[in-house]
Amino acid sequence: MLPRYWEWIHPQWSILDPSLHTMTRLRKSSALLTSTVLALGSTAPTHLPKRNAEQVAEALCLHSHVERLCVIVFSTGAKSIEIVQANIVSHYAESDEMYIGNPFSLDMLALVSLGAMP
């Protein structure tokens, strides 16, 4: 599913770096970002004419998993750049509009000091 993400999703919304965001590094850094990327990668073939029921079921299952992880992450108040990246990537996938930031991501960036000017 990660190769599908890089092939189908990344060319449209290049938020992540393929050399940095490998499966090994994703799995070590963030369950939410890993699951989000895999869910988006699993969604790509469901839009093709030759999709099958298993691909659709897999995509739905992964998206459901991401939603459950979001509940845990947001209810515990966890903060990290990976959470912001997952939020941005998932927003891009849900909308064709240009992402200009939502209050959650902007607040979290400020809290983890990534939005601060040097």
Contact map, one row per residue, 1 for C-alpha under 8 A:
1111100000000000000000000000000000000110110000000000000000000000000000000000000000000000000000000000000000000000000000
1111110000000000000000100000000000001100100000000000000000000000000000000000000000000000000000000000000000000000000000
1111111000000000000000000000000000000000100000000000000000000000000000000000000000000000000000000000000000000000000000
1111111110000000000000000000000000000000110100000000000000000000000000000000000000000000000000000000000000000000000000
1111111111000000000000000000000000001101110100000000000000000000000000000000000000000000000000000000000000000000000000
0111111111100000010000000000000000000000100000000000000000000000000000000000000000000000000000000000000000000000000000
0011111111100000000000000000000000000000000000000000000000000000000000000000000000000000000000000000000000000000000000
0001111111110000000000000000000000000000100100000000000000000000000000000000000000000000000000000000000000000000000000
0001111111111000000000000000000000000001100100000000000000000000000000000000000000000000000010000000000000000000000000
0000111111111111000000000000000000000000000000000000000000000000000000000000000000000000000000000000000000000000000000
0000011111111100000000000000000000000000000000000000000000000000000000000000000000000000000000000000000000000000000000
0000000111111100000000000000000000000000000000000000000000000000000000000000000000000000000000000000000000000000000000
0000000011111110000000000000000000000000000000000000000000000000000000000000000000000000100100000000000000000000000000
0000000001111111100000000000000000000000000000000000000000000000000000000000000000000000000000000000000000000000000000
0000000001001111100000000000000000000000000000000000000000000000000000000000000000001001100000000000000000000000000000
0000000001000111110110000000000000000000000000000000000000000000000000000000000000001000000000000000000000000000000000
0000000000000111111110000000000000000000000000000000000000000000000000000000000000000000000000000000000000000000000000
0000010000000001111111000000000000000000000000000000000000000000000000000000000000000000000000000000000000000000000000
0000000000000000111111000000000000000000000000000000000000000000000000000000000000000000000000000000000000000000000000
0000000000000001111111001000000000000000000000000000000000000000000000000000000000000000000000000000000000000000000000
0000000000000001111111101100000000000000000000000000000000000000000000000000000000000000000000000000000000000000000000
0000000000000000011111111100000000000000000000000000000000000000000000000000000000000000000000000000000000000000000000
0100000000000000000011111110000001000000000000000000000000000000000000000000000000000000000000000000000000000000000000
0000000000000000000001111111000000000000000000000000000000000000000000000000000000000000000000000000000000000000000000
0000000000000000000111111111100000000000000000000000000000000000000000000000000000000000000000000000000000000000000000
0000000000000000000011111111111011000000000000000000000000000000000000000000000000000000000000000000000000000000000000
0000000000000000000000111111111001000000000000000000000000000000000000000000000000000000000000000000000000000000000000
0000000000000000000000011111111000000000000000000000000000000000000000000000000000000000000000000000000000000000000000
0000000000000000000000001111111000000000000000000000000000000000000000000000000001000000000000000000000000000000000000
0000000000000000000000000111111111000000000000000000000000000000000000000000000001100000000000000000000000000000000000
0000000000000000000000000111111111100000000000000000000000000000000010000000000000000000000000000000000000000000000000
0000000000000000000000000000011111110000000000000000000000000000010011000000000001100100000000000000000000000000000000
0000000000000000000000000100011111111000000000000000000000000000000000000000000001101100000000000000000000000000000000
0000000000000000000000100110011111111100000000000000000000000000000000000000000000000000000000000000000000000000000000
0000000000000000000000000000001111111110000000000000000000000100110000000000000000000000000000000000000000000000000000
0000000000000000000000000000000111111111000000000000000000000110010000000000000000000100110000000000000000000000000000
0100100000000000000000000000000011111111100000000000000000000000000000000000000000000100100000000000000000000000000000
1100100000000000000000000000000001111111110000000000000000000100000000000000000000000000000000000000000000000000000000
1000000000000000000000000000000000111111111000000000000000100110010000000000000000000000000000000000000000000000000000
0000100010000000000000000000000000011111111100000000000000100000000000000000000000000000010010000000000000000000000000
1111110110000000000000000000000000001111111110000000000000000000000000000000000000000000000000000000000000000000000000
1001100000000000000000000000000000000111111111000000001001100100000000000000000000000000000000000000000000000000000000
0000000000000000000000000000000000000011111111100000001100100000000000000000000000000000000000000000000000000000000000
0001100110000000000000000000000000000001111111110000000000000000000000000000000000000000000000000000000000000000000000
0000000000000000000000000000000000000000111111110010001000000000000000000000000000000000000000000000000000000000000000
0000000000000000000000000000000000000000011111110011001100100000000000000000000000000000000000000000000000000000000000
0000000000000000000000000000000000000000001111111010000000000000000000000000000000000000000000000000000000000000000000
0000000000000000000000000000000000000000000111111110000000000000000000000000000000000000000000000000000000000000000000
0000000000000000000000000000000000000000000000111110000000000000000000000000000000000000000000000000000000000000000000
0000000000000000000000000000000000000000000000011111000000000000000000000000000000000000000000000000000000000000000000
0000000000000000000000000000000000000000000011111111101100000000000000000000000000000000000000000000000000000000000000
0000000000000000000000000000000000000000000001000111111100000000000000000000000000000000000000000000000000000000000000
0000000000000000000000000000000000000000000000000011111110000000000000000000000000000000000000000000000000000000000000
0000000000000000000000000000000000000000000000000001111111000000000000000000000000000000000000000000000000000000000000
0000000000000000000000000000000000000000011011000011111111100000000000000000000000000000000000000000000000000000000000
0000000000000000000000000000000000000000001001000011111111110000000000000000000000000000000000000000000000000000000000
0000000000000000000000000000000000000000000000000000111111111000000000000000000000000000000000000000000000000000000000
0000000000000000000000000000000000000000010000000000011111111100000000000000000000000000000000000000000000000000000000
0000000000000000000000000000000000000011011001000000001111111110000000000000000000000000000000000000000000000000000000
0000000000000000000000000000000000000000000000000000000111111111000000000000000000000000000000000000000000000000000000
0000000000000000000000000000000000000000000000000000000011111111100000000000000000000000000000000000000000000000000000
0000000000000000000000000000000000110110010000000000000001111111110000000000000000000000000000000000000000000000000000
0000000000000000000000000000000000010010000000000000000000111111111000000000000000000000000000000000000000000000000000
0000000000000000000000000000000000000000000000000000000000011111111100000000000000000000000000000000000000000000000000
0000000000000000000000000000000000100000000000000000000000001111111110000000000000000000000000000000000000000000000000
0000000000000000000000000000000100110010000000000000000000000111111111000000000000000000000000000000000000000000000000
0000000000000000000000000000000000000000000000000000000000000011111111100000000000000000000000000000000000000000000000
0000000000000000000000000000000000000000000000000000000000000001111111110000000000000000000000000000000000000000000000
0000000000000000000000000000001100000000000000000000000000000000111111111000000000000000000000000000000000000000000000
0000000000000000000000000000000100000000000000000000000000000000011111111100000000000000000000000000000000000000000000
0000000000000000000000000000000000000000000000000000000000000000001111111110000000000000000000000000000000000000000000
0000000000000000000000000000000000000000000000000000000000000000000111111111000000000000000000000000000000000000000000
0000000000000000000000000000000000000000000000000000000000000000000011111111110000000000000000000000000000000000000000
0000000000000000000000000000000000000000000000000000000000000000000001111111110000000000000000000000000000000000000000
0000000000000000000000000000000000000000000000000000000000000000000000111111110000000000000000000000000000000000000000
0000000000000000000000000000000000000000000000000000000000000000000000011111110000000000000000000000000000000000000000
0000000000000000000000000000000000000000000000000000000000000000000000001111111000000000000000000000000000000000000000
0000000000000000000000000000000000000000000000000000000000000000000000001111111100000000000000000000000000000000000000
0000000000000000000000000000000000000000000000000000000000000000000000000000111110100000000000000000000000010011000000
0000000000000000000000000000000000000000000000000000000000000000000000000000011111110000000000000000000000011001000000
0000000000000000000000000000000000000000000000000000000000000000000000000000001111111000000000000000000000001001010000
0000000000000000000000000000110110000000000000000000000000000000000000000000000111111100000000000000000000000000000000
0000000000000000000000000000010110000000000000000000000000000000000000000000001111111110000000000000000000000000000000
0000000000000000000000000000000000000000000000000000000000000000000000000000000111111111000000000000000010011000000000
0000000000000011000000000000000010000000000000000000000000000000000000000000000011111111100000000000000000000000000000
0000000000000000000000000000000110011000000000000000000000000000000000000000000001111111110000000000000000000000000000
0000000000000000000000000000000000000000000000000000000000000000000000000000000000111111111000000000000010000000000000
0000000000000010000000000000000000000000000000000000000000000000000000000000000000011111111100000010100010000000000000
0000000000001010000000000000000000011000000000000000000000000000000000000000000000001111111110000000000000000000000000
0000000000000000000000000000000000010001000000000000000000000000000000000000000000000111111111000000000000000000000000
0000000000000000000000000000000000000000000000000000000000000000000000000000000000000011111111100010000000000000000000
0000000000001000000000000000000000000000000000000000000000000000000000000000000000000001111111111110000000000000000000
0000000010000000000000000000000000000001000000000000000000000000000000000000000000000000111111110000000000000000000000
0000000000000000000000000000000000000000000000000000000000000000000000000000000000000000011111110000000000000000000000
0000000000000000000000000000000000000000000000000000000000000000000000000000000000000000001111111000000000000000000000
0000000000000000000000000000000000000000000000000000000000000000000000000000000000000000000111111100000000000000000000
0000000000000000000000000000000000000000000000000000000000000000000000000000000000000000000100111110000000000000000000
0000000000000000000000000000000000000000000000000000000000000000000000000000000000000000000100011111000000000000000000
0000000000000000000000000000000000000000000000000000000000000000000000000000000000000001001100001111100000000000000000
0000000000000000000000000000000000000000000000000000000000000000000000000000000000000000000000000111110000000000000000
0000000000000000000000000000000000000000000000000000000000000000000000000000000000000001000000000011111011000000000000
0000000000000000000000000000000000000000000000000000000000000000000000000000000000000000000000000001111111000000000000
0000000000000000000000000000000000000000000000000000000000000000000000000000000000000000000000000000111111100000000000
0000000000000000000000000000000000000000000000000000000000000000000000000000000000000000000000000000011111110000000000
0000000000000000000000000000000000000000000000000000000000000000000000000000000000010011000000000000111111111000000000
0000000000000000000000000000000000000000000000000000000000000000000000000000000000000000000000000000111111111100001000
0000000000000000000000000000000000000000000000000000000000000000000000000000000000000000000000000000001111111110000000
0000000000000000000000000000000000000000000000000000000000000000000000000000001100010000000000000000000111111111000000
0000000000000000000000000000000000000000000000000000000000000000000000000000000110010000000000000000000011111111111000
0000000000000000000000000000000000000000000000000000000000000000000000000000000000000000000000000000000001111111111100
0000000000000000000000000000000000000000000000000000000000000000000000000000001000000000000000000000000000111111110000
0000000000000000000000000000000000000000000000000000000000000000000000000000001110000000000000000000000000011111111000
0000000000000000000000000000000000000000000000000000000000000000000000000000000000000000000000000000000000001111111100
0000000000000000000000000000000000000000000000000000000000000000000000000000000010000000000000000000000000001111111100
0000000000000000000000000000000000000000000000000000000000000000000000000000000000000000000000000000000001001101111110
0000000000000000000000000000000000000000000000000000000000000000000000000000000000000000000000000000000000000100111111
0000000000000000000000000000000000000000000000000000000000000000000000000000000000000000000000000000000000000000001111
0000000000000000000000000000000000000000000000000000000000000000000000000000000000000000000000000000000000000000000111
